[in-house]
Amino acid sequence: MYFKTAEEVLFQWVSRVCSGNADDITALYNESAVLIPTFSPHTVISLEGIRNYFGQLATRDGLGVRLHNKALRKHSQCETLHTLSGIYSFEFEVDQVLLSFPSRFTFVMDISLPTPILHHHSSQVPRNLS
């Protein structure tokens, strides 16, 4: 499947994370993709590792992702290579309580490829120290 815009890839990613199917999520990542995940201290550099990470995340009850559209920024390097950054919030239950984890993200995508995500970095928004 090819995508017309980087935003379309992002919206598909959100939808697929919400559906909880690790294979569908992984299908968006290029075979040489790098994932720096939100809920792991380890960089993931294989499709098997990406599938395992999202498979583990999908075991969380109430899993969802909410995109903060106003925070979305796009930088185009050329017609097909784009960087999207912004804020999304993961939601899932911890000890039967639905919690939200606001997180920053950066995706590098080449929409000329059927597996457009080349790099994905995500980290929780730090708590204010003051």
GROMACS elastic network, one bead per residue, 0.5 to 0.9 nm:
[ bonds ]
;  ai    aj funct       b0    kb
    1   113     6  0.84686   500
    1   114     6  0.51459   500
    1   115     6  0.78109   500
    2   111     6  0.67748   500
    2   112     6  0.69195   500
    2   113     6  0.65372   500
    2   115     6  0.78368   500
    2   116     6  0.81601   500
    3     6     6  0.73225   500
    3     8     6  0.65141   500
    3     9     6  0.65297   500
    3   111     6  0.57864   500
    3   112     6  0.76695   500
    3   113     6  0.83068   500
    3   114     6  0.75323   500
    3   116     6  0.81862   500
    4     7     6  0.86028   500
    4     8     6  0.69387   500
    4     9     6  0.84712   500
    4   111     6  0.68757   500
    4   112     6  0.86086   500
    5     8     6  0.52332   500
    5     9     6  0.68263   500
    5    10     6  0.89964   500
    5    80     6  0.82833   500
    5    82     6  0.89693   500
    5   111     6  0.67119   500
    6     9     6  0.51398   500
    6    10     6  0.64204   500
    6    11     6  0.87713   500
    6    74     6  0.84324   500
    6    80     6  0.83998   500
    6    81     6  0.84499   500
    6    82     6  0.65766   500
    6    83     6  0.80364   500
    6    84     6  0.74258   500
    6   108     6  0.89068   500
    6   109     6  0.66801   500
    6   110     6  0.79174   500
    6   111     6  0.64820   500
    6   116     6  0.85361   500
    7    11     6  0.61345   500
    7    12     6  0.85176   500
    7    74     6  0.85887   500
    7    84     6  0.78377   500
    8    11     6  0.51112   500
    8    12     6  0.61288   500
    8    13     6  0.85416   500
    9    12     6  0.50735   500
    9    13     6  0.61140   500
    9    14     6  0.87284   500
    9    28     6  0.77050   500
    9   109     6  0.83317   500
    9   111     6  0.81215   500
    9   116     6  0.76392   500
    9   117     6  0.81417   500
   10    14     6  0.62784   500
   10    15     6  0.86243   500
   10    84     6  0.82915   500
   10   107     6  0.83403   500
   11    14     6  0.51489   500
   11    15     6  0.61899   500
   11    16     6  0.85738   500
   11    67     6  0.85888   500
   12    15     6  0.50282   500
   12    16     6  0.59922   500
   12    17     6  0.85112   500
   12    25     6  0.84963   500
   12    28     6  0.84960   500
   13    16     6  0.51261   500
   13    17     6  0.61036   500
   13    18     6  0.85554   500
   13    24     6  0.87789   500
   13    25     6  0.63092   500
   13    28     6  0.73271   500
   14    17     6  0.52326   500
   14    18     6  0.62184   500
   14    19     6  0.87003   500
   14    25     6  0.88561   500
   14    64     6  0.80819   500
   14    65     6  0.60154   500
   14    66     6  0.75225   500
   14    67     6  0.76039   500
   15    18     6  0.51488   500
   15    19     6  0.62838   500
   15    20     6  0.88578   500
   15    25     6  0.89005   500
   15    64     6  0.86272   500
   15    65     6  0.80535   500
   16    20     6  0.63833   500
   16    21     6  0.65563   500
   16    22     6  0.80493   500
   16    24     6  0.62803   500
   16    25     6  0.54890   500
   17    20     6  0.51390   500
   17    21     6  0.69411   500
   17    22     6  0.76504   500
   17    24     6  0.84460   500
   17    25     6  0.63551   500
   17    54     6  0.78151   500
   17    57     6  0.88707   500
   17    58     6  0.76555   500
   17    63     6  0.78626   500
   17    64     6  0.67332   500
   17    65     6  0.69403   500
   18    21     6  0.82818   500
   18    58     6  0.84574   500
   18    62     6  0.88441   500
   18    63     6  0.61814   500
   18    65     6  0.61641   500
   19    22     6  0.88191   500
   19    24     6  0.88426   500
   19    58     6  0.83995   500
   19    63     6  0.83516   500
   19    64     6  0.80178   500
   20    24     6  0.84543   500
   20    25     6  0.81641   500
   20    54     6  0.78312   500
   20    55     6  0.75665   500
   20    57     6  0.80294   500
   20    59     6  0.79506   500
   20    63     6  0.73946   500
   20    64     6  0.84186   500
   21    24     6  0.54389   500
   21    25     6  0.64679   500
   21    26     6  0.87589   500
   21    54     6  0.79759   500
   21    55     6  0.72282   500
   21    58     6  0.71415   500
   22    25     6  0.51193   500
   22    26     6  0.60116   500
   22    27     6  0.85463   500
   22    50     6  0.83186   500
   22    51     6  0.53984   500
   22    52     6  0.75315   500
   22    53     6  0.82182   500
   22    54     6  0.52136   500
   22    56     6  0.85833   500
   22    57     6  0.87253   500
   22    58     6  0.72190   500
   23    26     6  0.50902   500
   23    27     6  0.61317   500
   23    51     6  0.62836   500
   23    54     6  0.85417   500
   23    55     6  0.81837   500
   24    27     6  0.52112   500
   24    28     6  0.73051   500
   25    28     6  0.58174   500
   25    29     6  0.76340   500
   25    50     6  0.86994   500
   25    51     6  0.76175   500
   25    54     6  0.74618   500
   26    29     6  0.54171   500
   26    30     6  0.84749   500
   26    47     6  0.66884   500
   26    48     6  0.84793   500
   26    50     6  0.63175   500
   26    51     6  0.55585   500
   26    54     6  0.79100   500
   26   115     6  0.88781   500
   27    30     6  0.77815   500
   27    47     6  0.86829   500
   27    51     6  0.89792   500
   27   114     6  0.87336   500
   27   115     6  0.63971   500
   28   114     6  0.76513   500
   28   116     6  0.60583   500
   28   117     6  0.59471   500
   29    32     6  0.80656   500
   29    33     6  0.59635   500
   29    34     6  0.86067   500
   29    47     6  0.73568   500
   29    50     6  0.83143   500
   29   114     6  0.89631   500
   29   115     6  0.51703   500
   29   116     6  0.60982   500
   29   118     6  0.64305   500
   29   119     6  0.82071   500
   30    34     6  0.86630   500
   30    47     6  0.78710   500
   30   113     6  0.81398   500
   30   114     6  0.81552   500
   30   116     6  0.59338   500
   30   117     6  0.56026   500
   30   118     6  0.56003   500
   30   119     6  0.85804   500
   31    34     6  0.89837   500
   31    45     6  0.87382   500
   31    46     6  0.69086   500
   31    47     6  0.60885   500
   31   115     6  0.78280   500
   31   118     6  0.82626   500
   32    45     6  0.70453   500
   32    46     6  0.69637   500
   32    47     6  0.79653   500
   32   118     6  0.68062   500
   32   119     6  0.87085   500
   33    44     6  0.84141   500
   33    45     6  0.62763   500
   33    46     6  0.70558   500
   33    47     6  0.76067   500
   33    50     6  0.89475   500
   33   117     6  0.65752   500
   33   119     6  0.53568   500
   33   120     6  0.78242   500
   34    43     6  0.71626   500
   34    44     6  0.58853   500
   34    46     6  0.74418   500
   34    50     6  0.86791   500
   34   117     6  0.87096   500
   34   118     6  0.64851   500
   34   120     6  0.63180   500
   34   121     6  0.81415   500
   35    42     6  0.89289   500
   35    43     6  0.59324   500
   35    45     6  0.64700   500
   35    46     6  0.86181   500
   35    49     6  0.89833   500
   35    50     6  0.70642   500
   35   118     6  0.85488   500
   35   119     6  0.59804   500
   35   121     6  0.59578   500
   35   122     6  0.81836   500
   36    40     6  0.79385   500
   36    41     6  0.80202   500
   36    42     6  0.69701   500
   36    44     6  0.62739   500
   36    45     6  0.87881   500
   36   119     6  0.81487   500
   36   120     6  0.61429   500
   36   122     6  0.61157   500
   36   123     6  0.80626   500
   37    40     6  0.56740   500
   37    41     6  0.74574   500
   37    42     6  0.74409   500
   37    43     6  0.68837   500
   37    44     6  0.76259   500
   37    53     6  0.81526   500
   37   120     6  0.76415   500
   37   121     6  0.61825   500
   37   122     6  0.53532   500
   37   123     6  0.68641   500
   38    41     6  0.80574   500
   38   103     6  0.73885   500
   38   104     6  0.87424   500
   38   105     6  0.88118   500
   38   121     6  0.77127   500
   38   124     6  0.62105   500
   39    53     6  0.88983   500
   39    57     6  0.85105   500
   39   122     6  0.86514   500
   39   123     6  0.77257   500
   39   124     6  0.82144   500
   40    43     6  0.78623   500
   40    53     6  0.84183   500
   44    47     6  0.82864   500
   44    48     6  0.89904   500
   44    49     6  0.57855   500
   44    50     6  0.63096   500
   44    53     6  0.84094   500
   45    48     6  0.86366   500
   45    49     6  0.68114   500
   45    50     6  0.75568   500
   46    49     6  0.50957   500
   46    50     6  0.62735   500
   46    51     6  0.86232   500
   47    51     6  0.60419   500
   47    52     6  0.84782   500
   48    51     6  0.50712   500
   48    52     6  0.61083   500
   48    53     6  0.85941   500
   49    52     6  0.50112   500
   49    53     6  0.60860   500
   49    54     6  0.86648   500
   50    53     6  0.51232   500
   50    54     6  0.62768   500
   50    55     6  0.83750   500
   51    54     6  0.53428   500
   51    55     6  0.58350   500
   51    56     6  0.85248   500
   52    56     6  0.60817   500
   52    57     6  0.85456   500
   53    56     6  0.52882   500
   53    57     6  0.62887   500
   53    58     6  0.86718   500
   54    58     6  0.59543   500
   54    59     6  0.87776   500
   55    58     6  0.50834   500
   55    59     6  0.67714   500
   56    59     6  0.54821   500
   56    60     6  0.76880   500
   57    60     6  0.58222   500
   57    63     6  0.78409   500
   58    61     6  0.77734   500
   58    63     6  0.66467   500
   59    63     6  0.80933   500
   60    63     6  0.57175   500
   60    92     6  0.59470   500
   60    93     6  0.64784   500
   60    94     6  0.80133   500
   61    92     6  0.57589   500
   61    93     6  0.53931   500
   61    94     6  0.81378   500
   61    96     6  0.82940   500
   61    98     6  0.85677   500
   62    91     6  0.68616   500
   62    93     6  0.57695   500
   62    98     6  0.71357   500
   63    90     6  0.72013   500
   63    91     6  0.54783   500
   63    93     6  0.73662   500
   64    89     6  0.81631   500
   64    90     6  0.57662   500
   64    91     6  0.50740   500
   64    92     6  0.65289   500
   65    88     6  0.65990   500
   65    89     6  0.55072   500
   65    91     6  0.61020   500
   65    92     6  0.89429   500
   66    87     6  0.88504   500
   66    88     6  0.54837   500
   66    89     6  0.51420   500
   66    90     6  0.65692   500
   66    91     6  0.78780   500
   67    70     6  0.88581   500
   67    71     6  0.86457   500
   67    72     6  0.84577   500
   67    86     6  0.84189   500
   67    87     6  0.65458   500
   67    89     6  0.65151   500
   67    90     6  0.89168   500
   68    71     6  0.56909   500
   68    72     6  0.69685   500
   68    86     6  0.73733   500
   68    87     6  0.55785   500
   68    88     6  0.54299   500
   68    89     6  0.77145   500
   69    72     6  0.53327   500
   69    73     6  0.89607   500
   69    86     6  0.80170   500
   69    87     6  0.79872   500
   69    88     6  0.84498   500
   70    73     6  0.84966   500
   70    86     6  0.84134   500
   70    87     6  0.88037   500
   71    85     6  0.79302   500
   71    87     6  0.59675   500
   71    88     6  0.87192   500
   72    84     6  0.69505   500
   72    85     6  0.57945   500
   72    87     6  0.69574   500
   73    83     6  0.81161   500
   73    84     6  0.56332   500
   73    85     6  0.52380   500
   73    86     6  0.60819   500
   74    82     6  0.68994   500
   74    83     6  0.57179   500
   74    85     6  0.66013   500
   74    86     6  0.89117   500
   75    81     6  0.87846   500
   75    82     6  0.57259   500
   75    83     6  0.51494   500
   75    84     6  0.65489   500
   75    85     6  0.86159   500
   76    79     6  0.69458   500
   76    80     6  0.76977   500
   76    81     6  0.60475   500
   76    83     6  0.63292   500
   76    84     6  0.86955   500
   77    80     6  0.77593   500
   77    81     6  0.54569   500
   77    82     6  0.58081   500
   77    83     6  0.77912   500
   78    81     6  0.53403   500
   78    82     6  0.72030   500
   79    82     6  0.79683   500
   79   111     6  0.87687   500
   80   109     6  0.78889   500
   80   110     6  0.53477   500
   80   111     6  0.52158   500
   80   112     6  0.57683   500
   80   113     6  0.88645   500
   81   108     6  0.73501   500
   81   109     6  0.57179   500
   81   111     6  0.65992   500
   81   112     6  0.80117   500
   82   107     6  0.80792   500
   82   108     6  0.57970   500
   82   109     6  0.53168   500
   82   110     6  0.64465   500
   82   111     6  0.79891   500
   83   106     6  0.68377   500
   83   107     6  0.55511   500
   83   109     6  0.63095   500
   83   110     6  0.89749   500
   84   105     6  0.79512   500
   84   106     6  0.56177   500
   84   107     6  0.51719   500
   84   108     6  0.65694   500
   84   109     6  0.80471   500
   85   104     6  0.74386   500
   85   105     6  0.53593   500
   85   107     6  0.63632   500
   85   108     6  0.88345   500
   86   103     6  0.84418   500
   86   104     6  0.57325   500
   86   105     6  0.55249   500
   86   106     6  0.68203   500
   87   102     6  0.68577   500
   87   103     6  0.55713   500
   87   105     6  0.60405   500
   87   106     6  0.89337   500
   87   125     6  0.85063   500
   88   101     6  0.83462   500
   88   102     6  0.58530   500
   88   103     6  0.54589   500
   88   104     6  0.64929   500
   88   105     6  0.73429   500
   89   100     6  0.61327   500
   89   101     6  0.52113   500
   89   103     6  0.56635   500
   89   104     6  0.84906   500
   89   124     6  0.87215   500
   90    99     6  0.82552   500
   90   100     6  0.57011   500
   90   101     6  0.50676   500
   90   102     6  0.64213   500
   90   103     6  0.73853   500
   91    98     6  0.66796   500
   91    99     6  0.55693   500
   91   101     6  0.62506   500
   91   102     6  0.86444   500
   92    97     6  0.80299   500
   92    98     6  0.53578   500
   92    99     6  0.56682   500
   92   100     6  0.68656   500
   92   101     6  0.86110   500
   93    96     6  0.53311   500
   93    99     6  0.58482   500
   93   100     6  0.87484   500
   94    97     6  0.52755   500
   94    98     6  0.63639   500
   94    99     6  0.67339   500
   95    98     6  0.83908   500
  101   124     6  0.65130   500
  101   125     6  0.78514   500
  102   123     6  0.85978   500
  102   124     6  0.58553   500
  102   125     6  0.57234   500
  102   126     6  0.88889   500
  103   122     6  0.64799   500
  103   123     6  0.52862   500
  103   126     6  0.85473   500
  104   121     6  0.81190   500
  104   122     6  0.55317   500
  104   123     6  0.54021   500
  104   124     6  0.61346   500
  104   125     6  0.60552   500
  105   120     6  0.71687   500
  105   121     6  0.55340   500
  105   123     6  0.66613   500
  105   124     6  0.88231   500
  106   119     6  0.78123   500
  106   120     6  0.56749   500
  106   121     6  0.51860   500
  106   122     6  0.65354   500
  107   117     6  0.68377   500
  107   118     6  0.75096   500
  107   119     6  0.56156   500
  107   121     6  0.65914   500
  107   122     6  0.86867   500
  108   116     6  0.82998   500
  108   117     6  0.61199   500
  108   118     6  0.55320   500
  108   119     6  0.50139   500
  108   120     6  0.65343   500
  109   112     6  0.88944   500
  109   113     6  0.86920   500
  109   115     6  0.87753   500
  109   116     6  0.50578   500
  109   118     6  0.54594   500
  109   119     6  0.71270   500
  109   120     6  0.88441   500
  110   113     6  0.59090   500
  110   114     6  0.87915   500
  110   115     6  0.81623   500
  110   117     6  0.66957   500
  110   118     6  0.70823   500
  111   114     6  0.72455   500
  111   115     6  0.79482   500
  111   116     6  0.52089   500
  111   117     6  0.82328   500
  112   115     6  0.86836   500
  112   116     6  0.71655   500
  113   116     6  0.50949   500
  113   117     6  0.87070   500
  115   118     6  0.81741   500
  117   120     6  0.71265   500
  123   126     6  0.85112   500
  124   127     6  0.87979   500
  126   129     6  0.85468   500
